[in-house]
Amino acid sequence: MTDLAKLVVKLEAESAKLHRDLDKANKKLLTFGGIAKKAGRALRGLATIGGAALGALGVAMGVMLKKTLALADRIGKLSQTTGLSVEHLSRLRFQAELTGTNFEELTKGVVKFQRSMYDAQQGLATQRDAFEDLGITLTDNQGNLRETEAVMGDMADAFSKMEDGAKKSALAQVLIGRAGSKMIPFLNEGREGLKAMADEADALGITLDGKLTAAAEATNDNLSRLKAGLEGVFLRVMAKALPKLEEFTKQLVAWVKNSDNVAKAMEKINIFMKTMATIGAVISGVLKLIGEAFGAMAAAAS
């Protein structure tokens, strides 16, 4: 074999090897492209999920903010009507949840209990005898009524040592009112049990203070003012627009009452609808012809 022939054979071999290497490289590129596409889809999916999660978190935070404002406002107002501190009331709410007691009934019961304390101090026999039966002292060394929380703690201690039954239920209703029997699970915890739950509320960070409730009340009041202001703007706009709207509706009613007007309007609408249908059919036919023409041109070119 001549040197030229050997060179040709070598070139052919190198060319074949080059083609094989190019094929391998191309396959790798295609594989990488597929991976990149999958990664891109995955990233887009994560972005979608992340956006949805952030949106859901924003909604949840908004709902939580609204509930927190409402709760703090409510506790603040209850503190004013019951004379109990905001801290005590927020602890009572947690204690009510743990003992299966309705918080609204509990607060009403506390108000009635305060009245029973006052009535007993004034000598009302029914309430005085009930407190004496439970071994509870209502006044301090100066003859003043003790704090409601302290006296209720005494009642809880007494109830925790009593057997459940008619006497316990009757005493609860005498001193606490209609909610008395429903508050028995709460009172059965005793002073120490109630204190443990109050301490837990503090540890969980759900005990409110006066500053928070005052800020919540002010915020809710401002939101109410903002709502009222927007309503006022709308009413002022409507006050100017209503006379014109009244005149327009009056003319419209008069126009409708004229049967000829209605018939003419319906006729025009009918003509318009038919015209639009005809135009649509014509456009559809033209598009069909154009499509067929392009199809014929493509067939001829091939």
C-alpha positions, 0 to 999 in steps of 0.5 A: 500500500502506497503512502497516499493510500495509507494516509487516506485510510488513516484520515477515514479512521480519524474521521469516523472516530471524530463522528463517533465523538461528536455523536457522544458529545451531542448525546451528552448535550441532549441529556444535559438539556433534558436535565436543565429543562427538568431543573427549570420546571422544578424551579418554576414549581418551587417558585409557584409553591413558594408564592402560594405558601407566602400568599397563604401565610399572608392571609393567615397572618391577616386573619390572626391579626384581626382575631388578636385585635378583636380579642384584645379589644374585647378583654379590654372592655370586659376589664372596664365592665367587670373591674377585673384586670386585663391580665386576670381576664386573659388568664381566665380565658385560658382556664376556661378553655382547659376546663371546658367552660364557656368564657362568656358564661364565666365572665358573667358568672364572675360579675354575679359573684361580685354582686353576691359578695357585695350583697353578703357584706350588706347582710343579704341572708341567702348570699351570706349563709352560702359564703359562711357554709363554704367557710369563706371570709369576705372582708379584710382586717379593715372591713373592706371587701377582699379582691374578687380573685382571692375570694373566688380562689377560696371558693375553688378550694372549698369546691375541690374538697366537696363531693359533686351533688345537689348542694355543690350545684345549689351553692354555685347557682346562689353565688354565681347565678345561672352559670354556676353549675357550668362553672363547677369543673372550673372551680373543682380545680381548686386554688392551686389548679387555677394558679397552675393554669394561670402560670401556664398562660403566662409561660405561653405568652397569652396573658395580655396587659393593659397597654396591648388592649388599649392599643387594640381598642384604639386601632379598632376605633380608628378602623371604625372611623376609617370605615365611617369616613369611606361611607361618608364619601360614598354618601356625599357622592351619591347625594350629588348623583341621586337626583340625576339618577332619579331623573334618568330612571324616571325617563327610562320607566316612561320609555319602557311604558311605551310599547312601540319603543320596546318593540322597535328596540327589540327589532333593532337588537334582532337585526344587529344579532343577525348581522353579527351572525352573517359577518361571523359566517363570512369571516369563517368562510374566508379563513377556511379558503385561506387555509385551503390555499396555504394547504395547496401551496404547501402540497405543491412545494413538496 
